[in-house]
Amino acid sequence: MNKPLSLLTILLISGITFAHAIDNPNTKMVVLKNGSTFRLLYKGAEQSDVKVLILNDENQIVFAEKIKNTDGFARPYNFSNLPEGHYSIQIKDNAGVRTETVNHHIIKAEKTMHLLRLDGTGKYVLSVPSQGKQDLSIMIFNDLNEVLYQSEEKITGDFARMYNLRDETRNFRFVVTDGTGLTKSITK
């Protein structure tokens, strides 16, 4: 028996389920989510051809495959190229049809900026990861909210620049705004 089916057997025997109950107690279907990938675990009562369908919320087939002469399998389905929404994963075998509804939501990576202080020099390196072309507005304020530095940068890809603040004895704050209006602030 292969490793994914052993895991499925252990999960099903122990009574742990990650999906809705199935009408036929001899046929099991479990759907696990990891990011944009949904892993379908199937264990049938007997060997048969199994048809897997993935349908969007308008009941249109976005993916279909037939797995021949099997009584169990584990398969990943990558939804990363599909729009967000509700989908149904459906299996058809000799015992009937079973459906599990899943929610696919794209998690957008938030841009982060980093400020690195170079020990004892009063110099700081600001880095802003980016993809493609964009405009950045960079401002540095002191603790009295006075502008110490201001610039507009047109960048392609990642941005990094060193700033010399050794003559600034007060606390200061970096404020970076990108072309979409997203603003991030770091205080040192």
MDAnalysis code that builds the backbone (N, CA, C; Angstrom):
import MDAnalysis as mda
import numpy as np

u = mda.Universe.empty(564, n_residues=188, atom_resindex=np.repeat(np.arange(188), 3), trajectory=True)
u.add_TopologyAttr("name", ["N", "CA", "C"] * 188)
u.add_TopologyAttr("resid", np.arange(1, 189))
u.add_TopologyAttr("resname", ["MET", "ASN", "LYS", "PRO", "LEU", "SER", "LEU", "LEU", "THR", "ILE", "LEU", "LEU", "ILE", "SER", "GLY", "ILE", "THR", "PHE", "ALA", "HIS", "ALA", "ILE", "ASP", "ASN", "PRO", "ASN", "THR", "LYS", "MET", "VAL", "VAL", "LEU", "LYS", "ASN", "GLY", "SER", "THR", "PHE", "ARG", "LEU", "LEU", "TYR", "LYS", "GLY", "ALA", "GLU", "GLN", "SER", "ASP", "VAL", "LYS", "VAL", "LEU", "ILE", "LEU", "ASN", "ASP", "GLU", "ASN", "GLN", "ILE", "VAL", "PHE", "ALA", "GLU", "LYS", "ILE", "LYS", "ASN", "THR", "ASP", "GLY", "PHE", "ALA", "ARG", "PRO", "TYR", "ASN", "PHE", "SER", "ASN", "LEU", "PRO", "GLU", "GLY", "HIS", "TYR", "SER", "ILE", "GLN", "ILE", "LYS", "ASP", "ASN", "ALA", "GLY", "VAL", "ARG", "THR", "GLU", "THR", "VAL", "ASN", "HIS", "HIS", "ILE", "ILE", "LYS", "ALA", "GLU", "LYS", "THR", "MET", "HIS", "LEU", "LEU", "ARG", "LEU", "ASP", "GLY", "THR", "GLY", "LYS", "TYR", "VAL", "LEU", "SER", "VAL", "PRO", "SER", "GLN", "GLY", "LYS", "GLN", "ASP", "LEU", "SER", "ILE", "MET", "ILE", "PHE", "ASN", "ASP", "LEU", "ASN", "GLU", "VAL", "LEU", "TYR", "GLN", "SER", "GLU", "GLU", "LYS", "ILE", "THR", "GLY", "ASP", "PHE", "ALA", "ARG", "MET", "TYR", "ASN", "LEU", "ARG", "ASP", "GLU", "THR", "ARG", "ASN", "PHE", "ARG", "PHE", "VAL", "VAL", "THR", "ASP", "GLY", "THR", "GLY", "LEU", "THR", "LYS", "SER", "ILE", "THR", "LYS"])
u.atoms.positions = np.array([
    [0.854, -1.170, 0.000],
    [0.000, 0.000, 0.000],
    [0.901, 1.235, 0.000],
    [0.559, 2.252, -0.813],
    [1.428, 3.426, -0.860],
    [1.166, 4.350, 0.329],
    [2.078, 5.287, 0.539],
    [2.060, 6.152, 1.721],
    [0.803, 7.004, 1.846],
    [0.319, 7.714, 0.759],
    [-0.892, 8.520, 0.917],
    [-2.110, 7.683, 1.299],
    [-2.222, 6.464, 0.782],
    [-3.371, 5.637, 1.133],
    [-3.277, 5.159, 2.572],
    [-2.050, 4.912, 3.051],
    [-1.877, 4.535, 4.454],
    [-2.333, 5.660, 5.359],
    [-1.970, 6.883, 5.021],
    [-2.396, 8.050, 5.791],
    [-3.908, 8.162, 5.769],
    [-4.519, 7.967, 4.603],
    [-5.966, 8.028, 4.491],
    [-6.617, 6.974, 5.366],
    [-6.096, 5.763, 5.355],
    [-6.642, 4.684, 6.166],
    [-6.566, 5.031, 7.648],
    [-5.426, 5.545, 8.081],
    [-5.255, 5.919, 9.491],
    [-6.248, 7.005, 9.875],
    [-6.388, 8.018, 9.017],
    [-7.325, 9.103, 9.316],
    [-8.755, 8.600, 9.392],
    [-9.118, 7.734, 8.480],
    [-10.499, 7.261, 8.448],
    [-10.797, 6.303, 9.589],
    [-9.843, 5.447, 9.930],
    [-10.054, 4.512, 11.033],
    [-10.143, 5.258, 12.354],
    [-9.328, 6.278, 12.529],
    [-9.321, 7.013, 13.797],
    [-10.535, 7.923, 13.945],
    [-11.290, 8.072, 12.892],
    [-12.513, 8.876, 12.980],
    [-12.294, 10.346, 12.700],
    [-11.086, 10.726, 12.321],
    [-10.826, 12.123, 12.003],
    [-11.271, 12.358, 10.568],
    [-12.094, 13.364, 10.363],
    [-12.508, 13.690, 9.005],
    [-12.272, 15.157, 8.758],
    [-11.943, 15.467, 7.513],
    [-11.709, 16.844, 7.118],
    [-12.750, 17.291, 6.102],
    [-13.721, 16.479, 5.825],
    [-14.741, 16.797, 4.843],
    [-16.093, 16.379, 5.399],
    [-17.125, 16.648, 4.646],
    [-18.466, 16.271, 5.066],
    [-18.639, 14.761, 5.037],
    [-19.588, 14.256, 5.798],
    [-19.873, 12.825, 5.822],
    [-20.380, 12.379, 4.458],
    [-20.118, 11.127, 4.130],
    [-20.510, 10.570, 2.853],
    [-21.602, 9.545, 3.103],
    [-22.554, 9.486, 2.170],
    [-23.692, 8.584, 2.328],
    [-23.279, 7.123, 2.398],
    [-22.398, 6.684, 1.525],
    [-21.985, 5.288, 1.498],
    [-20.836, 5.085, 2.482],
    [-21.029, 4.308, 3.548],
    [-19.980, 4.146, 4.553],
    [-18.760, 3.384, 4.039],
    [-18.878, 2.710, 2.902],
    [-17.747, 1.960, 2.348],
    [-16.889, 2.791, 1.408],
    [-17.329, 4.006, 1.076],
    [-16.583, 4.884, 0.191],
    [-16.254, 6.161, 0.955],
    [-14.983, 6.550, 0.934],
    [-14.539, 7.726, 1.677],
    [-13.928, 8.756, 0.730],
    [-14.182, 10.025, 1.033],
    [-13.632, 11.146, 0.268],
    [-13.233, 12.224, 1.264],
    [-11.988, 12.666, 1.194],
    [-11.489, 13.719, 2.073],
    [-10.789, 14.753, 1.204],
    [-11.026, 16.037, 1.468],
    [-10.364, 17.122, 0.752],
    [-9.593, 17.947, 1.769],
    [-8.288, 18.079, 1.536],
    [-7.413, 18.864, 2.405],
    [-6.895, 20.066, 1.623],
    [-6.822, 21.218, 2.276],
    [-6.351, 22.432, 1.613],
    [-4.975, 22.814, 2.134],
    [-4.100, 23.203, 1.203],
    [-2.786, 23.736, 1.549],
    [-2.481, 24.850, 0.561],
    [-2.703, 26.095, 0.956],
    [-2.511, 27.226, 0.053],
    [-3.542, 27.189, -1.058],
    [-3.077, 27.166, -2.315],
    [-3.964, 27.100, -3.474],
    [-4.143, 25.673, -3.976],
    [-3.639, 24.702, -3.231],
    [-3.739, 23.303, -3.642],
    [-4.728, 22.567, -2.752],
    [-5.621, 21.834, -3.385],
    [-6.568, 20.978, -2.683],
    [-6.180, 19.539, -2.981],
    [-5.996, 18.763, -1.936],
    [-5.592, 17.363, -2.085],
    [-6.823, 16.492, -1.842],
    [-7.159, 15.684, -2.838],
    [-8.301, 14.782, -2.755],
    [-7.803, 13.396, -2.385],
    [-8.334, 12.860, -1.280],
    [-8.037, 11.500, -0.852],
    [-9.316, 10.691, -1.034],
    [-9.196, 9.581, -1.734],
    [-10.366, 8.773, -2.056],
    [-10.075, 7.320, -1.721],
    [-11.053, 6.666, -1.104],
    [-10.970, 5.226, -0.835],
    [-12.327, 4.634, -1.165],
    [-12.363, 3.770, -2.179],
    [-13.610, 3.162, -2.619],
    [-13.837, 1.804, -1.978],
    [-15.086, 1.339, -2.068],
    [-15.447, 0.039, -1.529],
    [-14.909, -1.084, -2.406],
    [-14.748, -0.796, -3.691],
    [-14.242, -1.796, -4.643],
    [-13.538, -1.072, -5.775],
    [-12.813, -1.811, -6.576],
    [-12.128, -1.192, -7.706],
    [-13.147, -0.806, -8.767],
    [-12.994, 0.402, -9.275],
    [-13.850, 0.883, -10.357],
    [-13.178, 2.079, -10.999],
    [-13.718, 2.511, -12.129],
    [-13.274, 3.754, -12.731],
    [-13.876, 4.899, -11.925],
    [-13.059, 5.905, -11.663],
    [-13.518, 7.048, -10.876],
    [-13.332, 8.299, -11.725],
    [-14.393, 9.069, -11.860],
    [-14.325, 10.322, -12.590],
    [-14.277, 11.459, -11.574],
    [-13.317, 12.352, -11.738],
    [-13.170, 13.515, -10.867],
    [-13.533, 14.749, -11.685],
    [-14.449, 15.547, -11.159],
    [-14.846, 16.799, -11.797],
    [-14.624, 17.934, -10.818],
    [-14.148, 19.056, -11.337],
    [-14.070, 20.291, -10.548],
    [-14.962, 21.293, -11.258],
    [-15.950, 21.801, -10.520],
    [-16.941, 22.717, -11.088],
    [-16.863, 24.066, -10.390],
    [-17.061, 25.144, -11.160],
    [-17.075, 26.472, -10.546],
    [-18.452, 26.743, -9.943],
    [-18.656, 27.939, -9.398],
    [-19.920, 28.246, -8.719],
    [-21.098, 28.393, -9.683],
    [-20.816, 28.392, -10.985],
    [-21.881, 28.414, -11.991],
    [-22.136, 27.017, -12.544],
    [-21.580, 26.017, -11.861],
    [-21.734, 24.603, -12.208],
    [-21.114, 24.247, -13.562],
    [-20.099, 24.998, -13.970],
    [-19.365, 24.716, -15.203],
    [-18.133, 23.898, -14.853],
    [-17.823, 22.911, -15.684],
    [-16.662, 22.060, -15.446],
    [-15.396, 22.834, -15.806],
    [-14.483, 22.978, -14.825],
    [-13.202, 23.637, -15.086],
    [-12.076, 22.609, -15.202],
    [-12.334, 21.366, -14.745],
    [-11.348, 20.298, -14.861],
    [-12.067, 18.958, -14.736],
    [-11.617, 17.988, -15.522],
    [-12.174, 16.640, -15.428],
    [-11.069, 15.633, -15.734],
    [-11.115, 14.521, -15.026],
    [-10.202, 13.420, -15.321],
    [-10.847, 12.116, -14.896],
    [-10.380, 11.035, -15.526],
    [-10.885, 9.703, -15.204],
    [-9.707, 8.863, -14.735],
    [-9.868, 8.252, -13.573],
    [-8.843, 7.379, -13.018],
    [-9.388, 5.962, -13.139],
    [-8.681, 5.144, -13.889],
    [-9.191, 3.813, -14.229],
    [-8.863, 2.769, -13.181],
    [-9.850, 1.925, -12.934],
    [-9.708, 0.701, -12.153],
    [-8.914, 0.886, -10.862],
    [-9.458, 1.660, -9.954],
    [-8.781, 1.938, -8.691],
    [-9.756, 1.785, -7.524],
    [-9.212, 1.486, -6.361],
    [-10.042, 1.507, -5.157],
    [-9.567, 2.584, -4.187],
    [-8.586, 3.391, -4.620],
    [-8.134, 4.491, -3.773],
    [-7.017, 5.281, -4.428],
    [-6.945, 6.555, -4.102],
    [-5.877, 7.411, -4.611],
    [-5.809, 8.689, -3.784],
    [-4.713, 9.393, -3.968],
    [-4.522, 10.731, -3.403],
    [-3.982, 11.596, -4.533],
    [-4.683, 12.705, -4.826],
    [-4.271, 13.560, -5.944],
    [-4.355, 15.028, -5.535],
    [-3.332, 15.819, -5.908],
    [-3.399, 17.266, -5.659],
    [-4.022, 17.987, -6.859],
    [-4.783, 19.023, -6.583],
    [-5.358, 19.864, -7.627],
    [-5.000, 21.311, -7.310],
    [-4.260, 21.932, -8.221],
    [-3.745, 23.284, -8.020],
    [-4.751, 24.294, -8.576],
    [-5.253, 25.159, -7.710],
    [-6.248, 26.160, -8.091],
    [-5.622, 27.544, -8.332],
    [-4.301, 27.648, -8.333],
    [-3.649, 28.967, -8.377],
    [-3.987, 29.768, -9.633],
    [-4.337, 29.107, -10.734],
    [-4.677, 29.838, -11.959],
    [-6.178, 30.053, -12.119],
    [-6.956, 29.655, -11.111],
    [-8.405, 29.838, -11.161],
    [-8.796, 31.083, -10.375],
    [-9.869, 31.758, -10.786],
    [-10.322, 32.913, -10.009],
    [-10.836, 32.487, -8.639],
    [-10.824, 33.421, -7.703],
    [-11.348, 33.147, -6.373],
    [-12.814, 32.770, -6.463],
    [-13.257, 31.940, -5.505],
    [-14.672, 31.595, -5.463],
    [-14.902, 30.232, -4.854],
    [-16.149, 29.793, -4.945],
    [-16.548, 28.488, -4.436],
    [-16.484, 27.483, -5.584],
    [-15.933, 26.321, -5.303],
    [-15.814, 25.252, -6.283],
    [-16.333, 23.960, -5.662],
    [-16.743, 23.051, -6.518],
    [-17.163, 21.723, -6.072],
    [-16.200, 20.703, -6.646],
    [-15.724, 19.816, -5.800],
    [-14.927, 18.679, -6.243],
    [-15.860, 17.480, -6.156],
    [-16.056, 16.837, -7.290],
    [-17.051, 15.771, -7.370],
    [-16.388, 14.482, -7.839],
    [-16.731, 13.376, -7.194],
    [-16.256, 12.070, -7.661],
    [-17.472, 11.216, -8.018],
    [-17.310, 10.474, -9.115],
    [-18.342, 9.536, -9.554],
    [-17.684, 8.171, -9.659],
    [-18.261, 7.177, -8.963],
    [-17.773, 5.807, -9.053],
    [-18.969, 4.869, -9.078],
    [-18.728, 3.562, -8.954],
    [-19.825, 2.585, -8.984],
    [-20.817, 2.795, -7.845],
    [-20.386, 3.391, -6.741],
    [-21.248, 3.590, -5.573],
    [-22.104, 4.850, -5.692],
    [-21.794, 5.723, -6.652],
    [-22.586, 6.940, -6.820],
    [-21.736, 8.179, -6.970],
    [-22.317, 9.308, -6.603],
    [-21.671, 10.621, -6.757],
    [-21.516, 11.244, -5.382],
    [-20.332, 11.769, -5.111],
    [-20.072, 12.499, -3.890],
    [-19.444, 13.846, -4.258],
    [-19.852, 14.886, -3.522],
    [-19.402, 16.237, -3.828],
    [-18.932, 16.923, -2.557],
    [-17.836, 17.638, -2.671],
    [-17.319, 18.452, -1.576],
    [-17.145, 19.875, -2.102],
    [-17.676, 20.855, -1.397],
    [-17.538, 22.260, -1.782],
    [-16.317, 22.840, -1.081],
    [-15.505, 23.582, -1.840],
    [-14.301, 24.204, -1.283],
    [-14.308, 25.687, -1.625],
    [-13.654, 26.473, -0.806],
    [-13.496, 27.908, -1.034],
    [-12.067, 28.181, -1.434],
    [-11.899, 28.786, -2.602],
    [-10.564, 29.133, -3.082],
    [-10.400, 30.644, -2.988],
    [-9.463, 31.067, -2.140],
    [-9.163, 32.487, -1.991],
    [-7.671, 32.674, -2.160],
    [-7.310, 33.640, -2.983],
    [-5.914, 33.934, -3.245],
    [-5.400, 34.805, -2.109],
    [-4.322, 34.369, -1.504],
    [-3.704, 35.148, -0.435],
    [-2.630, 36.013, -1.076],
    [-2.846, 37.291, -1.015],
    [-1.906, 38.219, -1.634],
    [-0.759, 38.495, -0.666],
    [0.441, 38.347, -1.172],
    [1.611, 38.631, -0.345],
    [1.731, 40.145, -0.175],
    [1.794, 40.563, 1.048],
    [1.908, 41.977, 1.329],
    [3.367, 42.393, 1.196],
    [3.569, 43.535, 0.531],
    [4.925, 44.040, 0.394],
    [5.441, 44.440, 1.767],
    [6.686, 44.118, 2.018],
    [7.294, 44.538, 3.267],
    [8.541, 45.332, 2.939],
    [8.792, 46.309, 3.749],
    [10.036, 47.050, 3.576],
    [10.906, 46.782, 4.790],
    [12.187, 46.916, 4.603],
    [13.137, 46.627, 5.670],
    [14.063, 47.821, 5.842],
    [14.369, 48.117, 7.107],
    [15.303, 49.185, 7.425],
    [16.416, 48.573, 8.259],
    [17.623, 48.641, 7.755],
    [18.785, 48.050, 8.413],
    [19.703, 49.163, 8.885],
    [20.034, 49.152, 10.188],
    [20.952, 50.141, 10.747],
    [22.363, 49.585, 10.703],
    [23.284, 50.332, 10.134],
    [24.689, 49.933, 10.110],
    [25.320, 50.446, 11.396],
    [25.714, 49.535, 12.266],
    [26.173, 49.851, 13.618],
    [27.215, 50.962, 13.665],
    [26.946, 51.944, 14.539],
    [27.896, 53.003, 14.855],
    [28.160, 54.004, 13.759],
    [27.501, 53.884, 12.601],
    [27.804, 54.798, 11.499],
    [26.746, 55.873, 11.307],
    [25.547, 55.647, 11.866],
    [24.451, 56.574, 11.623],
    [23.845, 56.402, 10.243],
    [24.232, 55.324, 9.560],
    [23.707, 55.054, 8.220],
    [22.674, 53.930, 8.292],
    [21.656, 54.056, 7.429],
    [20.563, 53.097, 7.363],
    [20.335, 52.699, 5.913],
    [20.015, 51.428, 5.715],
    [19.694, 50.936, 4.371],
    [18.201, 50.600, 4.353],
    [17.470, 51.269, 3.449],
    [16.055, 50.994, 3.239],
    [15.926, 50.110, 2.012],
    [15.207, 48.979, 2.146],
    [14.954, 48.119, 0.986],
    [13.458, 47.861, 0.878],
    [12.986, 47.905, -0.368],
    [11.569, 47.694, -0.658],
    [11.475, 46.691, -1.806],
    [10.947, 45.484, -1.536],
    [10.788, 44.518, -2.623],
    [9.664, 44.956, -3.555],
    [9.828, 44.670, -4.842],
    [8.836, 45.090, -5.819],
    [8.872, 44.165, -7.018],
    [7.786, 44.143, -7.750],
    [7.729, 43.420, -9.003],
    [7.291, 44.401, -10.070],
    [8.106, 44.534, -11.095],
    [7.743, 45.424, -12.188],
    [8.039, 46.877, -11.879],
    [7.455, 47.750, -12.688],
    [7.669, 49.189, -12.555],
    [6.657, 49.775, -11.596],
    [7.129, 50.714, -10.785],
    [6.217, 51.447, -9.908],
    [6.900, 52.709, -9.405],
    [6.093, 53.596, -8.839],
    [6.592, 54.830, -8.241],
    [6.575, 54.667, -6.730],
    [7.630, 55.159, -6.087],
    [7.701, 55.168, -4.627],
    [7.882, 56.599, -4.152],
    [7.181, 56.939, -3.081],
    [7.387, 58.209, -2.406],
    [8.037, 57.873, -1.066],
    [9.215, 58.444, -0.815],
    [9.956, 58.161, 0.416],
    [10.108, 59.456, 1.197],
    [9.702, 59.408, 2.458],
    [9.844, 60.565, 3.337],
    [10.445, 60.103, 4.654],
    [11.316, 60.933, 5.225],
    [11.880, 60.672, 6.542],
    [11.516, 61.859, 7.424],
    [10.883, 61.565, 8.575],
    [10.445, 62.582, 9.519],
    [11.221, 62.424, 10.817],
    [11.472, 63.557, 11.518],
    [12.029, 63.454, 12.866],
    [10.883, 63.319, 13.864],
    [11.212, 63.245, 15.162],
    [10.159, 63.027, 16.164],
    [9.262, 64.253, 16.370],
    [9.630, 65.408, 15.776],
    [8.774, 66.596, 15.807],
    [7.897, 66.675, 14.553],
    [7.924, 65.611, 13.751],
    [7.175, 65.499, 12.496],
    [7.661, 66.466, 11.422],
    [8.931, 66.866, 11.511],
    [9.536, 67.709, 10.480],
    [10.135, 66.795, 9.418],
    [10.010, 67.220, 8.155],
    [10.529, 66.416, 7.054],
    [12.042, 66.589, 6.971],
    [12.758, 65.483, 7.129],
    [14.219, 65.486, 6.996],
    [14.649, 65.188, 5.562],
    [13.843, 64.373, 4.881],
    [14.187, 63.940, 3.524],
    [12.898, 63.580, 2.799],
    [12.855, 63.881, 1.485],
    [11.708, 63.499, 0.674],
    [12.183, 63.269, -0.750],
    [11.702, 62.148, -1.360],
    [12.027, 61.897, -2.763],
    [10.948, 61.055, -3.412],
    [10.868, 61.170, -4.724],
    [9.992, 60.338, -5.550],
    [10.911, 59.482, -6.414],
    [10.696, 58.178, -6.375],
    [11.555, 57.245, -7.108],
    [10.727, 56.458, -8.118],
    [11.199, 56.354, -9.332],
    [10.608, 55.472, -10.340],
    [11.501, 54.242, -10.380],
    [10.933, 53.100, -10.012],
    [11.764, 51.903, -9.883],
    [11.243, 50.785, -10.779],
    [12.140, 49.895, -11.108],
    [11.822, 48.649, -11.801],
    [12.455, 47.546, -10.977],
    [11.646, 46.731, -10.351],
    [12.180, 45.674, -9.490],
    [12.412, 46.185, -8.078],
    [13.262, 45.468, -7.360],
    [13.532, 45.810, -5.958],
    [14.271, 47.139, -5.841],
    [14.059, 47.799, -4.700],
    [14.681, 49.096, -4.431],
    [15.479, 49.004, -3.139],
    [16.679, 49.611, -3.131],
    [17.478, 49.725, -1.899],
    [18.311, 50.998, -1.991],
    [18.398, 51.708, -0.860],
    [19.205, 52.931, -0.822],
    [19.717, 53.144, 0.592],
    [20.925, 53.713, 0.700],
    [21.522, 54.024, 1.989],
    [21.283, 55.498, 2.305],
    [20.904, 55.757, 3.570],
    [20.645, 57.110, 4.045],
    [21.566, 57.387, 5.224],
    [22.218, 58.572, 5.200],
    [23.129, 58.969, 6.261],
    [22.379, 59.884, 7.222],
    [22.101, 59.374, 8.424],
    [21.376, 60.142, 9.435],
    [22.222, 60.344, 10.693],
    [23.533, 60.347, 10.540],
    [24.397, 60.430, 11.716],
    [24.307, 61.785, 12.406],
    [23.891, 62.837, 11.688],
    [23.753, 64.151, 12.322],
    [22.396, 64.328, 12.996],
    [21.498, 63.353, 12.823],
    [20.162, 63.422, 13.412],
    [20.198, 62.739, 14.771],
    [20.030, 63.508, 15.845],
    [20.115, 62.955, 17.197],
    [18.758, 62.480, 17.711],
    [17.700, 62.895, 17.095],
    [16.365, 62.504, 17.543],
    [15.920, 61.212, 16.858],
    [14.784, 60.677, 17.331],
    [14.177, 59.538, 16.650],
    [13.650, 59.987, 15.298],
    [13.501, 59.056, 14.380],
    [12.986, 59.393, 13.069],
    [12.103, 58.269, 12.556],
    [11.373, 58.589, 11.488],
    [10.411, 57.653, 10.916],
    [10.512, 57.690, 9.395],
    [10.627, 56.484, 8.776],
    [10.592, 56.351, 7.330],
    [9.155, 56.053, 6.929],
    [8.647, 56.765, 5.921],
    [7.312, 56.510, 5.386],
    [7.453, 56.314, 3.885],
    [7.004, 55.129, 3.415],
    [7.106, 54.783, 1.992],
    [5.697, 54.527, 1.466],
    [5.350, 55.204, 0.354],
    [4.056, 55.016, -0.298],
    [4.307, 54.567, -1.727],
    [3.626, 53.470, -2.138],
    [3.818, 52.997, -3.511],
    [2.736, 53.587, -4.418],
    [2.798, 53.249, -5.694],
    [1.884, 53.795, -6.693],
    [0.431, 53.434, -6.476],
    [0.139, 52.384, -5.715],
    [-1.247, 51.988, -5.450],
    [-1.811, 52.690, -4.220],
    [-0.972, 53.474, -3.525],
    [-1.423, 54.173, -2.325],
    [-1.130, 53.439, -1.036],
    [-0.520, 52.246, -1.132],
    [-0.165, 51.489, 0.067],
    [0.978, 52.200, 0.777],
    [0.777, 52.524, 2.059],
    [1.767, 53.257, 2.833],
    [2.269, 52.393, 3.986],
    [3.577, 52.359, 4.157],
    [4.209, 51.636, 5.255],
    [5.114, 52.619, 5.983],
    [5.205, 52.407, 7.303],
    [5.995, 53.302, 8.134],
    [6.872, 52.475, 9.086],
    [8.139, 52.904, 9.220],
    [9.067, 52.278, 10.168],
    [9.661, 53.374, 11.018],
    [9.606, 53.201, 12.337],
    [10.168, 54.186, 13.267],
    [11.432, 53.620, 13.886],
    [12.470, 54.446, 13.965],
    [13.742, 54.061, 14.602],
    [14.132, 55.098, 15.620],
])
